[in-house]
Amino acid sequence: MTKKEMDKLADVIVTKLILTLTQINNPMEFEGPDHEVLKEIIMHDSEHEITEEEMLLGELARLQTILMIYEGKDTVEGYEKAAIISQKIRTIEYKLNKI
């Protein structure tokens, strides 16, 4: 196996690992312990409660920013990450449309 082939194989393996690690277990779910921790951090020492819609809009803005960064990287890895982020954005948009 040549160095070029090893590098290509390594890229495939890393890409699969990233895809596996960054996938949402249930793409229609935006709840759970992480959701509550984030809510607590945002609302620390505040008398107001953040709504589900506000949480989703904040997450949507964050993901859109990350998407722009990955789309700006003109590499295969950048496009693969952008595809993952795009799926997450669609999930958030779906949830926002249901509210």
Protein Blocks (a to p, Z undefined) as FASTA:
>chain_A
ZZklmmmmmmmmmmmmmmmmmpcfblmbcgdjklmmmmmmmmgoiabdcdfklmmmmmmm
mmmmmmmmmmmpccfklmmmmmmmmmmmmmmmmmmmmZZ
